[in-house]
Amino acid sequence: MASKLTTNRWRQLLAGGFILLAGASQPAGAADKIRISYTSPGPQHGILWLGDTAGLFKKNNLDLEIIYMPGNISAPSLIAGEVQFGQMTGALMSPVRLQGGDPVMLVSIQDMLDDRLIARPGINRGEDLKGKRIAISRFGAASHMRVLNMLPRFGLSEKDVTFLQLGDTPVRITAMVGNSADASSFSPPDHLAPQLAGMKVILNMAELNIFYQGTGLVATQRYLAKNRDIARRMVKSYVEAIHIVRTNPEVTKQAFVKYRKTKDPKQLEDAYQTLRDTVKQKPYPNMESFRTIFKDVSDRIPAARTANPREFVDTSLLDELDKSGYIDGLYR
C-alpha cells in the first residue's frame, strides 16, 4: 500500500514539474497591444519613433501600432477610444478638454515656441501680411494655432488674413513657390527648405522665449483609470527614449531614417539637433505653456478664460519615476 502511494505521489510530482517547466518556457505574458497616433513628420515626434526603433516599447512589454493621423482626426480618435494614446500638441488637446473631453498630457516633449514665420519675397515684415494668404496644414493644427499667436505682434488678427488649409510641409512650400500662398509657419528643421527655395524668415519665435505647450504624450483619464500599469510603462519608455536622444545621436538618427524617410546626413543631423535641443531630461508639462494656449483660444472658447492648467496634465506616473531616482540613474 505504501509502495502504491509512493508511486502515485511521484507521478503527481513529475506531472507538476512538467507543468512548471512548460510554464517557465513561455513569456511572462503577451505584450499589451497599444495603438498610438502622431500628427506630423516633424522631429518633435522622434521620441515616439525612437521608442520603436530602439526596442524600448518591446522591452517594456508593449506592442505598439504607431499610426500617422492628422490633428483633426487624432484628438477625436483618442476620445473615442480608437487609439489609446496620442502624441499631440497642447493646442490640439486643450480645446477638447475645454469643451468637456477628458484628455490629459502625461509627458511633455516641447514647451516653447520655435516656429519660423516664412514669407514670399517682397513680404519683409509681419505687418505686410495684411490681406495675404497664409498656408496651414489644417485648422486647429500647430501651423494654424501658432500663426494665431504671432498675428497680434504685428497688430493683426485672423480677420486680416486668409488661411488656406493645404496640408503638410511639402505641400505648403510648393504653394508658396507657386505663388498660391504668401506665408506659412514651419518648425525646425523644416524651415530650412523654404529658405533654400528663396523664401524669407520674417519672425523667429525661438528668439522670443514664449512658453507654449507643444507635442506631448496624451491619454484620456478614462483610459488611465483602467490601465495605469500600461500607462506607467509608456511613460517609462518615453523617459528612456529621451535618455538616448541626449546621449546617443547615432541611435536616435536611425528613428529619423525610418520615419522621416531620409538618409541625407545633414537632414538627419538637423533633425537630431532640433530634438536634442527641445526635449528635457525630466519632461514635465509646463503650466505657463498651457496658459498661452488658453489665451489664444479664449475668444472662441470662453471656458479658457478661467481654465486651470493643472487639470490638463497628469504627472503622477512621471513623478513616480522621478522620485524613485530612476531618471537620474539613467544619466549616471
ZADODO-23031 format. One record per residue (C-alpha): residue number from 1; residue in three letters; z, x, y. Coordinates in nm, 2 decimals. Example, Ala and Ser with C-alpha at 12.3 -4.5 7.8 and 13.67 -1.06 7.14 Angstrom:
+-----+-----+--------+--------+--------+
|   n | res |      w |      u |      v |
+-----+-----+--------+--------+--------+
|   1 | ALA |   0.78 |   1.23 |  -0.45 |
|   2 | SER |   0.71 |   1.37 |  -0.11 |
+-----+-----+--------+--------+--------+
//
This chain:
+-----+-----+--------+--------+--------+
|   n | res |      w |      u |      v |
+-----+-----+--------+--------+--------+
|   1 | MET |   0.00 |   0.00 |   0.00 |
|   2 | ALA |   0.09 |   0.28 |   0.23 |
|   3 | SER |  -0.24 |   0.46 |   0.15 |
|   4 | LYS |  -0.44 |   0.14 |   0.23 |
|   5 | LEU |  -0.26 |   0.10 |   0.57 |
|   6 | THR |  -0.32 |   0.46 |   0.65 |
|   7 | THR |  -0.69 |   0.44 |   0.57 |
|   8 | ASN |  -0.72 |   0.12 |   0.78 |
|   9 | ARG |  -0.54 |   0.29 |   1.07 |
|  10 | TRP |  -0.77 |   0.59 |   1.06 |
|  11 | ARG |  -1.07 |   0.36 |   1.06 |
|  12 | GLN |  -0.93 |   0.19 |   1.38 |
|  13 | LEU |  -0.86 |   0.52 |   1.54 |
|  14 | LEU |  -1.21 |   0.65 |   1.46 |
|  15 | ALA |  -1.37 |   0.33 |   1.59 |
|  16 | GLY |  -1.16 |   0.35 |   1.91 |
|  17 | GLY |  -1.26 |   0.72 |   1.95 |
|  18 | PHE |  -1.63 |   0.64 |   1.92 |
|  19 | ILE |  -1.60 |   0.37 |   2.18 |
|  20 | LEU |  -1.42 |   0.61 |   2.42 |
|  21 | LEU |  -1.68 |   0.88 |   2.36 |
|  22 | ALA |  -1.96 |   0.64 |   2.42 |
|  23 | GLY |  -1.80 |   0.52 |   2.74 |
|  24 | ALA |  -1.75 |   0.88 |   2.86 |
|  25 | SER |  -2.12 |   0.95 |   2.82 |
|  26 | GLN |  -2.20 |   0.67 |   3.07 |
|  27 | PRO |  -2.19 |   0.70 |   3.45 |
|  28 | ALA |  -1.86 |   0.59 |   3.61 |
|  29 | GLY |  -2.05 |   0.29 |   3.75 |
|  30 | ALA |  -2.40 |   0.20 |   3.86 |
|  31 | ALA |  -2.47 |   0.29 |   4.22 |
|  32 | ASP |  -2.43 |   0.00 |   4.47 |
|  33 | LYS |  -2.77 |  -0.12 |   4.58 |
|  34 | ILE |  -2.79 |  -0.15 |   4.96 |
|  35 | ARG |  -3.07 |  -0.25 |   5.20 |
|  36 | ILE |  -3.07 |  -0.09 |   5.54 |
|  37 | SER |  -3.31 |  -0.12 |   5.83 |
|  38 | TYR |  -3.41 |   0.12 |   6.11 |
|  39 | THR |  -3.60 |   0.02 |   6.42 |
|  40 | SER |  -3.82 |   0.32 |   6.52 |
|  41 | PRO |  -3.95 |   0.66 |   6.40 |
|  42 | GLY |  -3.75 |   0.83 |   6.68 |
|  43 | PRO |  -3.54 |   1.13 |   6.57 |
|  44 | GLN |  -3.22 |   0.95 |   6.65 |
|  45 | HIS |  -3.27 |   0.78 |   6.32 |
|  46 | GLY |  -3.26 |   1.11 |   6.14 |
|  47 | ILE |  -2.90 |   1.07 |   6.03 |
|  48 | LEU |  -3.01 |   0.78 |   5.80 |
|  49 | TRP |  -3.32 |   0.97 |   5.68 |
|  50 | LEU |  -3.11 |   1.29 |   5.61 |
|  51 | GLY |  -2.87 |   1.08 |   5.40 |
|  52 | ASP |  -3.16 |   1.00 |   5.18 |
|  53 | THR |  -3.34 |   1.34 |   5.16 |
|  54 | ALA |  -3.02 |   1.54 |   5.12 |
|  55 | GLY |  -2.89 |   1.31 |   4.85 |
|  56 | LEU |  -2.58 |   1.21 |   5.04 |
|  57 | PHE |  -2.61 |   0.84 |   4.96 |
|  58 | LYS |  -2.66 |   0.91 |   4.59 |
|  59 | LYS |  -2.36 |   1.15 |   4.59 |
|  60 | ASN |  -2.15 |   0.86 |   4.73 |
|  61 | ASN |  -2.28 |   0.62 |   4.46 |
|  62 | LEU |  -2.51 |   0.43 |   4.69 |
|  63 | ASP |  -2.87 |   0.33 |   4.61 |
|  64 | LEU |  -3.04 |   0.26 |   4.94 |
|  65 | GLU |  -3.36 |   0.08 |   5.01 |
|  66 | ILE |  -3.45 |   0.21 |   5.36 |
|  67 | ILE |  -3.67 |  -0.03 |   5.55 |
|  68 | TYR |  -3.85 |   0.01 |   5.88 |
|  69 | MET |  -3.81 |  -0.31 |   6.08 |
|  70 | PRO |  -3.90 |  -0.38 |   6.45 |
|  71 | GLY |  -3.59 |  -0.46 |   6.66 |
|  72 | ASN |  -3.68 |  -0.83 |   6.69 |
|  73 | ILE |  -3.66 |  -0.86 |   6.31 |
|  74 | SER |  -3.39 |  -0.61 |   6.23 |
|  75 | ALA |  -3.10 |  -0.78 |   6.41 |
|  76 | PRO |  -3.18 |  -1.14 |   6.27 |
|  77 | SER |  -3.22 |  -0.99 |   5.92 |
|  78 | LEU |  -2.88 |  -0.83 |   5.94 |
|  79 | ILE |  -2.72 |  -1.16 |   6.05 |
|  80 | ALA |  -2.90 |  -1.35 |   5.78 |
|  81 | GLY |  -2.78 |  -1.10 |   5.51 |
|  82 | GLU |  -3.13 |  -0.99 |   5.42 |
|  83 | VAL |  -3.01 |  -0.63 |   5.49 |
|  84 | GLN |  -2.65 |  -0.52 |   5.46 |
|  85 | PHE |  -2.67 |  -0.25 |   5.73 |
|  86 | GLY |  -2.89 |  -0.19 |   6.03 |
|  87 | GLN |  -2.94 |   0.13 |   6.22 |
|  88 | MET |  -3.00 |  -0.01 |   6.57 |
|  89 | THR |  -2.90 |   0.02 |   6.93 |
|  90 | GLY |  -2.62 |  -0.14 |   7.11 |
|  91 | ALA |  -2.88 |  -0.32 |   7.33 |
|  92 | LEU |  -3.01 |  -0.49 |   7.01 |
|  93 | MET |  -2.68 |  -0.59 |   6.86 |
|  94 | SER |  -2.49 |  -0.68 |   7.18 |
|  95 | PRO |  -2.69 |  -1.00 |   7.27 |
|  96 | VAL |  -2.65 |  -1.12 |   6.92 |
|  97 | ARG |  -2.27 |  -1.09 |   6.93 |
|  98 | LEU |  -2.25 |  -1.22 |   7.28 |
|  99 | GLN |  -2.42 |  -1.54 |   7.16 |
| 100 | GLY |  -2.20 |  -1.60 |   6.86 |
| 101 | GLY |  -2.30 |  -1.35 |   6.59 |
| 102 | ASP |  -2.07 |  -1.10 |   6.42 |
| 103 | PRO |  -2.23 |  -0.76 |   6.42 |
| 104 | VAL |  -2.01 |  -0.45 |   6.49 |
| 105 | MET |  -2.10 |  -0.08 |   6.52 |
| 106 | LEU |  -1.93 |   0.15 |   6.28 |
| 107 | VAL |  -2.08 |   0.48 |   6.38 |
| 108 | SER |  -2.25 |   0.59 |   6.70 |
| 109 | ILE |  -2.54 |   0.84 |   6.70 |
| 110 | GLN |  -2.63 |   0.82 |   7.06 |
| 111 | ASP |  -2.42 |   0.71 |   7.36 |
| 112 | MET |  -2.61 |   0.83 |   7.67 |
| 113 | LEU |  -2.95 |   0.76 |   7.81 |
| 114 | ASP |  -3.20 |   1.04 |   7.77 |
| 115 | ASP |  -3.53 |   0.85 |   7.81 |
| 116 | ARG |  -3.81 |   0.96 |   8.04 |
| 117 | LEU |  -3.99 |   0.71 |   8.25 |
| 118 | ILE |  -4.35 |   0.83 |   8.24 |
| 119 | ALA |  -4.64 |   0.70 |   8.45 |
| 120 | ARG |  -5.01 |   0.75 |   8.50 |
| 121 | PRO |  -5.15 |   0.99 |   8.76 |
| 122 | GLY |  -5.12 |   0.85 |   9.11 |
| 123 | ILE |  -4.77 |   0.70 |   9.05 |
| 124 | ASN |  -4.53 |   0.96 |   9.19 |
| 125 | ARG |  -4.21 |   0.76 |   9.25 |
| 126 | GLY |  -4.03 |   0.48 |   9.08 |
| 127 | GLU |  -4.09 |   0.27 |   9.39 |
| 128 | ASP |  -4.46 |   0.29 |   9.32 |
| 129 | LEU |  -4.41 |   0.08 |   9.01 |
| 130 | LYS |  -4.40 |  -0.24 |   9.21 |
| 131 | GLY |  -4.68 |  -0.47 |   9.08 |
| 132 | LYS |  -4.76 |  -0.23 |   8.80 |
| 133 | ARG |  -4.78 |  -0.28 |   8.42 |
| 134 | ILE |  -4.51 |  -0.13 |   8.21 |
| 135 | ALA |  -4.57 |  -0.09 |   7.84 |
| 136 | ILE |  -4.28 |  -0.16 |   7.60 |
| 137 | SER |  -4.25 |  -0.18 |   7.22 |
| 138 | ARG |  -4.10 |  -0.53 |   7.21 |
| 139 | PHE |  -3.89 |  -0.75 |   7.44 |
| 140 | GLY |  -3.53 |  -0.67 |   7.38 |
| 141 | ALA |  -3.61 |  -0.33 |   7.23 |
| 142 | ALA |  -3.48 |   0.00 |   7.37 |
| 143 | SER |  -3.81 |   0.07 |   7.55 |
| 144 | HIS |  -3.76 |  -0.26 |   7.74 |
| 145 | MET |  -3.38 |  -0.26 |   7.80 |
| 146 | ARG |  -3.38 |   0.09 |   7.93 |
| 147 | VAL |  -3.66 |   0.02 |   8.18 |
| 148 | LEU |  -3.45 |  -0.28 |   8.30 |
| 149 | ASN |  -3.17 |  -0.03 |   8.36 |
| 150 | MET |  -3.40 |   0.20 |   8.56 |
| 151 | LEU |  -3.57 |  -0.05 |   8.79 |
| 152 | PRO |  -3.27 |  -0.12 |   9.02 |
| 153 | ARG |  -3.26 |   0.25 |   9.10 |
| 154 | PHE |  -3.59 |   0.20 |   9.27 |
| 155 | GLY |  -3.50 |  -0.12 |   9.45 |
| 156 | LEU |  -3.69 |  -0.32 |   9.19 |
| 157 | SER |  -3.62 |  -0.60 |   8.94 |
| 158 | GLU |  -3.81 |  -0.72 |   8.64 |
| 159 | LYS |  -3.98 |  -0.97 |   8.86 |
| 160 | ASP |  -4.16 |  -0.68 |   9.04 |
| 161 | VAL |  -4.34 |  -0.55 |   8.73 |
| 162 | THR |  -4.53 |  -0.69 |   8.44 |
| 163 | PHE |  -4.40 |  -0.60 |   8.09 |
| 164 | LEU |  -4.67 |  -0.56 |   7.82 |
| 165 | GLN |  -4.54 |  -0.59 |   7.47 |
| 166 | LEU |  -4.76 |  -0.34 |   7.29 |
| 167 | GLY |  -4.58 |  -0.16 |   7.01 |
| 168 | ASP |  -4.45 |   0.19 |   6.92 |
| 169 | THR |  -4.51 |   0.52 |   7.10 |
| 170 | PRO |  -4.87 |   0.60 |   6.99 |
| 171 | VAL |  -4.99 |   0.26 |   7.10 |
| 172 | ARG |  -4.82 |   0.28 |   7.44 |
| 173 | ILE |  -4.96 |   0.63 |   7.50 |
| 174 | THR |  -5.31 |   0.51 |   7.41 |
| 175 | ALA |  -5.27 |   0.21 |   7.65 |
| 176 | MET |  -5.17 |   0.45 |   7.94 |
| 177 | VAL |  -5.45 |   0.69 |   7.87 |
| 178 | GLY |  -5.70 |   0.40 |   7.86 |
| 179 | ASN |  -5.56 |   0.25 |   8.19 |
| 180 | SER |  -5.44 |  -0.06 |   8.01 |
| 181 | ALA |  -5.08 |   0.02 |   8.12 |
| 182 | ASP |  -4.93 |   0.21 |   8.41 |
| 183 | ALA |  -4.60 |   0.34 |   8.28 |
| 184 | SER |  -4.36 |   0.34 |   7.98 |
| 185 | SER |  -4.03 |   0.48 |   7.87 |
| 186 | PHE |  -4.01 |   0.74 |   7.59 |
| 187 | SER |  -3.72 |   0.90 |   7.41 |
| 188 | PRO |  -3.73 |   1.28 |   7.34 |
| 189 | PRO |  -3.92 |   1.44 |   7.20 |
| 190 | ASP |  -4.18 |   1.16 |   7.21 |
| 191 | HIS |  -4.21 |   1.20 |   7.59 |
| 192 | LEU |  -4.40 |   1.53 |   7.54 |
| 193 | ALA |  -4.71 |   1.37 |   7.40 |
| 194 | PRO |  -4.80 |   1.15 |   7.71 |
| 195 | GLN |  -4.73 |   1.45 |   7.93 |
| 196 | LEU |  -4.99 |   1.65 |   7.73 |
| 197 | ALA |  -5.23 |   1.36 |   7.80 |
| 198 | GLY |  -5.18 |   1.41 |   8.18 |
| 199 | MET |  -4.90 |   1.16 |   8.25 |
| 200 | LYS |  -4.61 |   1.24 |   8.47 |
| 201 | VAL |  -4.23 |   1.21 |   8.44 |
| 202 | ILE |  -4.10 |   1.01 |   8.74 |
| 203 | LEU |  -3.74 |   0.97 |   8.61 |
| 204 | ASN |  -3.54 |   1.18 |   8.36 |
| 205 | MET |  -3.25 |   0.96 |   8.26 |
| 206 | ALA |  -3.07 |   1.26 |   8.09 |
| 207 | GLU |  -3.01 |   1.41 |   8.43 |
| 208 | LEU |  -2.81 |   1.10 |   8.55 |
| 209 | ASN |  -2.54 |   1.11 |   8.28 |
| 210 | ILE |  -2.54 |   0.74 |   8.22 |
| 211 | PHE |  -2.34 |   0.61 |   7.92 |
| 212 | TYR |  -2.55 |   0.37 |   7.72 |
| 213 | GLN |  -2.49 |   0.27 |   7.36 |
| 214 | GLY |  -2.80 |   0.38 |   7.17 |
| 215 | THR |  -2.85 |   0.40 |   6.80 |
| 216 | GLY |  -2.56 |   0.34 |   6.56 |
| 217 | LEU |  -2.47 |   0.21 |   6.21 |
| 218 | VAL |  -2.42 |  -0.17 |   6.23 |
| 219 | ALA |  -2.29 |  -0.42 |   5.99 |
| 220 | THR |  -2.16 |  -0.78 |   6.01 |
| 221 | GLN |  -1.78 |  -0.85 |   6.00 |
| 222 | ARG |  -1.85 |  -1.09 |   5.71 |
| 223 | TYR |  -2.00 |  -0.82 |   5.50 |
| 224 | LEU |  -1.73 |  -0.57 |   5.59 |
| 225 | ALA |  -1.46 |  -0.81 |   5.48 |
| 226 | LYS |  -1.60 |  -0.84 |   5.13 |
| 227 | ASN |  -1.75 |  -0.49 |   5.09 |
| 228 | ARG |  -1.51 |  -0.25 |   5.26 |
| 229 | ASP |  -1.54 |   0.03 |   4.99 |
| 230 | ILE |  -1.92 |   0.03 |   5.02 |
| 231 | ALA |  -1.90 |   0.05 |   5.40 |
| 232 | ARG |  -1.65 |   0.33 |   5.37 |
| 233 | ARG |  -1.90 |   0.53 |   5.16 |
| 234 | MET |  -2.17 |   0.46 |   5.41 |
| 235 | VAL |  -1.96 |   0.59 |   5.69 |
| 236 | LYS |  -1.87 |   0.90 |   5.48 |
| 237 | SER |  -2.24 |   0.96 |   5.41 |
| 238 | TYR |  -2.32 |   0.95 |   5.79 |
| 239 | VAL |  -2.03 |   1.19 |   5.87 |
| 240 | GLU |  -2.17 |   1.43 |   5.60 |
| 241 | ALA |  -2.52 |   1.40 |   5.74 |
| 242 | ILE |  -2.40 |   1.48 |   6.09 |
| 243 | HIS |  -2.24 |   1.79 |   5.95 |
| 244 | ILE |  -2.58 |   1.90 |   5.80 |
| 245 | VAL |  -2.75 |   1.84 |   6.13 |
| 246 | ARG |  -2.50 |   2.05 |   6.31 |
| 247 | THR |  -2.51 |   2.34 |   6.06 |
| 248 | ASN |  -2.84 |   2.34 |   5.87 |
| 249 | PRO |  -3.17 |   2.30 |   6.07 |
| 250 | GLU |  -3.40 |   2.35 |   5.77 |
| 251 | VAL |  -3.24 |   2.08 |   5.55 |
| 252 | THR |  -3.24 |   1.85 |   5.85 |
| 253 | LYS |  -3.61 |   1.91 |   5.92 |
| 254 | GLN |  -3.71 |   1.80 |   5.57 |
| 255 | ALA |  -3.60 |   1.45 |   5.67 |
| 256 | PHE |  -3.84 |   1.46 |   5.96 |
| 257 | VAL |  -4.12 |   1.58 |   5.73 |
| 258 | LYS |  -4.08 |   1.27 |   5.52 |
| 259 | TYR |  -4.01 |   1.01 |   5.78 |
| 260 | ARG |  -4.19 |   1.13 |   6.09 |
| 261 | LYS |  -4.49 |   1.23 |   5.88 |
| 262 | THR |  -4.54 |   1.57 |   6.02 |
| 263 | LYS |  -4.52 |   1.94 |   5.92 |
| 264 | ASP |  -4.60 |   2.08 |   6.26 |
| 265 | PRO |  -4.33 |   2.34 |   6.33 |
| 266 | LYS |  -4.30 |   2.26 |   6.70 |
| 267 | GLN |  -4.27 |   1.89 |   6.64 |
| 268 | LEU |  -4.01 |   1.94 |   6.37 |
| 269 | GLU |  -3.81 |   2.18 |   6.60 |
| 270 | ASP |  -3.83 |   1.94 |   6.89 |
| 271 | ALA |  -3.71 |   1.65 |   6.68 |
| 272 | TYR |  -3.43 |   1.86 |   6.53 |
| 273 | GLN |  -3.31 |   1.98 |   6.87 |
| 274 | THR |  -3.31 |   1.63 |   7.01 |
| 275 | LEU |  -3.09 |   1.50 |   6.72 |
| 276 | ARG |  -2.87 |   1.81 |   6.73 |
| 277 | ASP |  -2.80 |   1.77 |   7.10 |
| 278 | THR |  -2.74 |   1.39 |   7.07 |
| 279 | VAL |  -2.51 |   1.34 |   6.78 |
| 280 | LYS |  -2.13 |   1.42 |   6.79 |
| 281 | GLN |  -1.91 |   1.57 |   6.52 |
| 282 | LYS |  -1.69 |   1.26 |   6.53 |
| 283 | PRO |  -1.93 |   0.98 |   6.60 |
| 284 | TYR |  -1.71 |   0.72 |   6.77 |
| 285 | PRO |  -1.89 |   0.45 |   6.97 |
| 286 | ASN |  -1.83 |   0.47 |   7.34 |
| 287 | MET |  -1.67 |   0.18 |   7.52 |
| 288 | GLU |  -1.83 |   0.27 |   7.86 |
| 289 | SER |  -2.17 |   0.28 |   7.69 |
| 290 | PHE |  -2.13 |  -0.09 |   7.58 |
| 291 | ARG |  -2.02 |  -0.19 |   7.93 |
| 292 | THR |  -2.35 |  -0.06 |   8.07 |
| 293 | ILE |  -2.54 |  -0.29 |   7.84 |
| 294 | PHE |  -2.32 |  -0.58 |   7.93 |
| 295 | LYS |  -2.40 |  -0.52 |   8.29 |
| 296 | ASP |  -2.78 |  -0.51 |   8.22 |
| 297 | VAL |  -2.78 |  -0.84 |   8.03 |
| 298 | SER |  -2.52 |  -1.03 |   8.24 |
| 299 | ASP |  -2.78 |  -1.22 |   8.43 |
| 300 | ARG |  -2.94 |  -1.36 |   8.11 |
| 301 | ILE |  -2.62 |  -1.39 |   7.91 |
| 302 | PRO |  -2.32 |  -1.50 |   8.12 |
| 303 | ALA |  -2.07 |  -1.41 |   7.84 |
| 304 | ALA |  -2.15 |  -1.04 |   7.90 |
| 305 | ARG |  -1.96 |  -1.06 |   8.23 |
| 306 | THR |  -1.62 |  -1.09 |   8.05 |
| 307 | ALA |  -1.70 |  -0.92 |   7.72 |
| 308 | ASN |  -1.46 |  -0.67 |   7.57 |
| 309 | PRO |  -1.65 |  -0.37 |   7.42 |
| 310 | ARG |  -1.38 |  -0.31 |   7.16 |
| 311 | GLU |  -1.48 |  -0.64 |   7.00 |
| 312 | PHE |  -1.83 |  -0.49 |   6.94 |
| 313 | VAL |  -1.71 |  -0.20 |   6.72 |
| 314 | ASP |  -1.51 |  -0.14 |   6.41 |
| 315 | THR |  -1.40 |   0.23 |   6.38 |
| 316 | SER |  -1.13 |   0.17 |   6.12 |
| 317 | LEU |  -1.33 |   0.35 |   5.84 |
| 318 | LEU |  -1.42 |   0.64 |   6.07 |
| 319 | ASP |  -1.05 |   0.66 |   6.17 |
| 320 | GLU |  -0.95 |   0.69 |   5.80 |
| 321 | LEU |  -1.18 |   0.99 |   5.75 |
| 322 | ASP |  -1.08 |   1.14 |   6.08 |
| 323 | LYS |  -0.70 |   1.11 |   6.03 |
| 324 | SER |  -0.72 |   1.24 |   5.67 |
| 325 | GLY |  -0.87 |   1.56 |   5.80 |
| 326 | TYR |  -1.19 |   1.51 |   5.61 |
| 327 | ILE |  -1.42 |   1.55 |   5.91 |
| 328 | ASP |  -1.25 |   1.86 |   6.04 |
| 329 | GLY |  -1.25 |   2.00 |   5.69 |
| 330 | LEU |  -1.64 |   1.99 |   5.67 |
| 331 | TYR |  -1.66 |   2.25 |   5.95 |
| 332 | ARG |  -1.40 |   2.50 |   5.82 |
+-----+-----+--------+--------+--------+
//
